[in-house]
Amino acid sequence: MKAMPSPTEEPAPGGSLRANQVIAASVGHMVHDIFTAFLPPLLPLIIAEFSLSMFQAGVLNVFAVLAFYFNPLLGMLVDRVNLRLLFVAAPGLVAMCMSLIGAAPSYWAVCLLLLFTGIGSAAYHTIGPVFITRSAGSQLGRGMSFFMVGGESARTLGPLAAVGALTWLGFGHMWPLMTLGLACSLYLWSVFRRASTVGATGRDPESLVKVWRALKGLLLPLLGLVACRSFVLWTLMIYLPVYLVGRGYSVALGGTGLAVLELAGVGGAFLGGWLSDRVGRRPVLVAVMLVAPLAMLAFNYSSGWLLWPLLAVLGLSVFASNPVILALVQDHSAGRRGAANGLYMGMAFATSSGVLVLVGWLVDMLGFQTAFAIAACLGLIGTPFALRLPLSTPSE
């Protein structure tokens, strides 16, 4: 007798929270982002292995975020097609690709591995919040907090794991690490095998043109803010280990510096969201766009022990903007949550890739210290954009 297909789960009823799904999605987020955080600590070795310029190093990140250009379309597709399998497979795919970078035979092979890493990353970060929304019931804030903790903690663990892998396995022999990602995918399948993304928003999907028209009053100044913030955030996230190695520190210490930045960022993510609920989204973003670039300038012209507290201030300030921006987009989404989030993420990652190529070119032409100083000054330009953001939340 032919087996009947398993029924699809319904969203969690109001007031309830499916803890097993929320925890699984958050654990998957952590494992996934541990591997995506490998690139910056490995970048000095990739540069040395293939004799790359900083411009070529910046292009590597373009391949890593290329799939995010399609996030607006993916955000709409989530409501039409059940993308459960893509979500479940993402940690395993990313783990395989990042674990094989040291064994890649050429620069273009590294680019290809990063391209597939980006596909897995775009899928997980677009579909994950949909499953959290369906699993958290009326406790959406709590569910999203768990999900964010998974990702933010991975930003600290990832560089440390990369340094440990280099120490114990060597650059060209990191492939055993992929078993962690594959095991995570199996775990996600056991939890989400009956789940579905279709119909998660409770609203008929709309075209991107309609979503843009509805949100352009928010997204235009937000795009300017995000572009300026990228000169601080992404320059540090990608180039910090190479920058520290260039100043005479070891590869291990370069990775540790990134871990300090990211660890402070965990606190910044909680602090930014907490403050924005109390004093408003715009005041927090204005403060961040002032403090983070000034801290980057101070870090750039400091040395010795002073580098470490400045890295902590940088992490606290620049990462405080992440939950505030996401909350701001959701505040103004007027029921278009999936499409609005996809549109914002596509814009943000497209902007960041261009910024990294530009900063890489500046490093080649002018050196790290001058390039970092220019990036910090460009970050300050984001303050007027922050001042143009709406103060109040529109009614749906």
N, C-alpha and C positions, 0 to 999 in steps of 0.2 A: 504494500500500500504506500502511495506517495506521501511523504511527510508534508505536513502543512507548514508554511513559513511562520517564523516567530512573529508575534504581533509587535507593532511599534509602540514604544513607551509614550505615554502622554506627559505633558509638562507637569511638574510638581504642583499639587494643589496649593491654593493660597495658605500661607502660614507655615508650610512644611519645607524641609530642606533635605534633599537626598545627599547625605553626608558622603556616601561612598563615591558618588560621581564628582562632587565638588573636590574631594581630596584627590581622586585619581587625576582629574584635569589639572590640578595644581602641582601634583608630583610630576606629571608629564611635562608641564611647563618648566619646572626646575631642571629636569634631565635634558630636555630639549635645549634650553638656553645655556646650560653648562657647556655644551658642545659648540654652540654658535659663538660663545665667548672665547673660544680657542684662538681665533684669528689674530687679535692684537699681540698676545705673547709670542705667537709663532712667526709674526711678521718679520722681526729682525733676521731670523734664520732663513725664511723664504727669500728675503732680499739678498742675503749673502749667497744662498744656493744658486740663484739664477742671475745674480749681478744686476738687480733691478734699480731703476731710478725711483725717486719718491712719486713721480707721476705714475709710473707703472704700478707701484704699490697701491696708489689711490684707485686705479682702475680695478684692482682686485675686489675692492669693496663694492664697486658698481655691479660686478657680476653677482655678488652676494645679495644685493638688494633689488636686482633687476625684476624679479617676480613680483615685488611689491608695487610695481607700476600698474599691475593688473588687479590690485586689491579692490578698487571700486566695483569692477565686474564680478570679482569673486564674492564680494559682500552681497551683491544682488543674487548671485547664483545659489548661495547658501539657502535662500528661502524657496527655491524652486526644485533643487535636486538634493537628495540625501548624500552629504559629503562625509559621512561617518568614516569610511575606509581611508580617505585622504588624511583625516585628522589622526586616526589611530596609527597610520604608517609614518607620520612625520618625524617623531623622535628617532625611530630606527634609521630612516633615510639620512637625516642630518648627522647622526652618530657615525654611520658608515663613511660618509663623504669627508667629514672633518678628521676622522681617524686615519684616513689614507693620504692626507695632504703631504706628509713627510715622505711618502713613497712615490709621489707624482714625478713622472719623468721629465716634465717640461713646465714652463710658465703657463701655457695654454691648457695643460691638463689640470693645473691648480684652478684656473678660471672655470673650467667645466665642473669641477667638484664644487666650487663655490656657487655656481649657477643652480645646481640641484639642491644644495644646502638652502639657498634662498627660496626655492619652491616649497620645500618642507616648512620653512619658517613662516612664509606668507600664509600657508594653509593653517598652521597651528594657531597663529595669532589672530586670524580672522574667524575661524570656526570655534575656537576655544571659548570666547565670551558668549557665543550663542548657546553652547551646552551649559555654561554656568547659569545663564539666564533661565533656561528650562529646568535646571536642577535646584535652583536656590529658592523657588517659590517667592514668598513675600520678603525673604531675607537676602535680597540681591546684593545689598551693600556688603554684607558679611561674606557672601560667596565670592564677590569680586576681590575682597581683601585677601582671602586665601589664595586666589589665583595670582594676584600681584606679588604676594610674598614669595610664591614659588619662582616667579621670573626674576625678581630683584635679588633674591638670595643666590641665584645661579650666576649673577653677574660677579659676585664675589668668589664663589666656589670655582667658576670656570677657569679664570687665570691661574688659581692655585693648582687645579687639576692638571692644567697644561704644563705648568712648571714641574709638577711631580712626574708626569708622563715623560717629559724630556729627561729628567734625572734618572728614572728607573728603566725606561724602555729605549730611549733615544729617539731622535727626530724621525728617522725612517722606519721605526718599528712600533708605532702607536696603535696598530690595527686591533690588538686585543680589546681596546676600550670600547669598540663598537658593540660588544656583547651587552653592555649596560643599556644602550639605546634600543637594541632589539628586544631585550627583556621588558623594557618599559612599554614598547608597542604591544607586546603580548598581554601585559597587564591592562592596558587601555582597552584592548579588544574584549577581555573578560568582563569589563565593567560596562562598556558602551555598545556591546554587540547588538542590542535591541533599540538603541537610541536613534533619533533622527533629527536633522536640522530643519526639515521642511516645515513651514508654517510657524517658525519660532517667534516671529515678531507680532503675530496677531493683526497684521495689516497687509493689505495687498501690496506686492512689490511695485515700486515706482521707478520711472526712468531716471537715469543720472541727471538728465537735463532738468527735470522737475525738482530733484533734490538740490541741485546746485542753485536754482533760482530761489528756492526757499531758504537756503542757508548762506547765500553769498555775502550777506551783510556781516556774518560772523567769520566766514572762511577767508575772505580777502585780507582783513587785518591779521587773522591768525596765520595765514600763509607767510606774511612778512615776518611775523614774530618767530615762527618755526625756522624760517630760512636763516635769520640772524642767530637764533639759538644754536643752530647746527654748527656754526663756526666755533662755538665753545664745546658743546656736547660731543659731537662726532669727531672733532679734531683730537680731543682727549681720549675718547674711547678707542680710537683706531691707532693713533700715532704716539700715545704716551709712552708705551714700552720702547719704541724706536727712539723717541726723544731722549729718554733716560739713558739708554745704551749709548747714544751719541754724546752724552755728557760724561761718559766714563763709567757708568754703572754696569753691572752684569746683566745678562738676560734674565736671570732669576729675580734680581732686584727690580728690573723693569716690570716683570709680571706682578711682583708684589705691590709695586706702586699702583698698578691698575686695580688690584684687589682692594687696596685702601680706599681708592676713589669710589669703587662700586659698593664697598661695605658702608661707607658714609651715605651713599645714595639710597640704601635701604631705609635708613632713618629719614633721609630727605623726602622720600616718597610718602611715608606716613605723615611727616610733619606738614608737607605741602597740602595734602588732601584735608587734614584736620584743620589747618588754618583757613583754607578756602571755604570751609563750611561755616566758619565763625566770622571772618572779616570780609569774605567775598573772593571770587575768582580773580578779578582784575587786580586788586591791590597785591595779592600774592605774586602774580605774574610780573607786575611792574617791579617789585622788590627783587625777584629772581633775575630779571634782565639787567638790573644794576649790579647786584652783588657778584654774580658768577663771572662776568667779564673782568671786573676789577680784581677778583681773587686770582683769575688766570694770569693777569698782568703781574701781580705780586709774585706768583709762583714762578713765572718765566724769568724774573730777575733776582730770584733768591737762590740759596744754596745750603748744603748741609742739612741739619736736623729740621730747619724751618720748612723744608719742602713738604714734610709729612703732615703737619697740621694744616698747611695751606691746601693740600690735596683733600683733606677731610672737609674743609670749608667748601671747596669746589664741589665735592660730591653731594654735600647737604643742599647746596643752593641749586645747582643745575638739574639734579634729578627731582627736586621738589616740584618742578613744572610738569612732570609727566602725568600724575593723576589729576592735576588741576585742568590741564588741557583736555584730557579724556572726559572729565566731568562736564566741562564747558560745552563740548560737542554734544554730549548726551542731553544737557540742559536745553539746548536749542534744536534738538533733532525733531521735535514735534511728531513723534511716532515713527520716524524714519531711521531708527537706531542702527540697523545693519548697514544700510546704504550710506548713512552719514559717517559711520565709523570707517567703512571701507574707503570712502572718498577722502577723508582726512588722512588716513594712513598712507594711501597712494601718494598724496601730495607731499607728505612729510618725508617718505623714503626717497621719492624722486629728487626732492630738494637736497637731502643729505648726500646722495651720491655725487651730485654736481659739486657740492661744497668740498668733499674729500679730494676730488680730482684737482680742484683749484688750489687747495692747501698743499697738496703734493707738488704741484707745479711751483708754488711759491717757495717751498723748501728747497727744491732743486736750484732755483734762481738765487735765493737770498739767504738760505740757511734756516735751521730750525728756529733759532731765537727770534729772528725778524718775522718769520712766517707766523709763529705763535702770537707775537705782539699784534700783527695785523688782524689775525683771527679774533683776538680779544676785543680789539677796537670795533670790528664789524659786528661783534656780538652786542655791543652797547647800542647800536643803531636800532635794536629790537624794542627799546623802551618806548619810543613814540607809537609803535604798532600796538604795544600792550595797552597804552592809554586810550586807544581807539576801540578797544573791545567793549561790548555792552556790559553795563553794570547789573541790569536786572535780567531775570529769566522770563521769557515769554510764556504765556499760558498756552497749553496745547489745544 
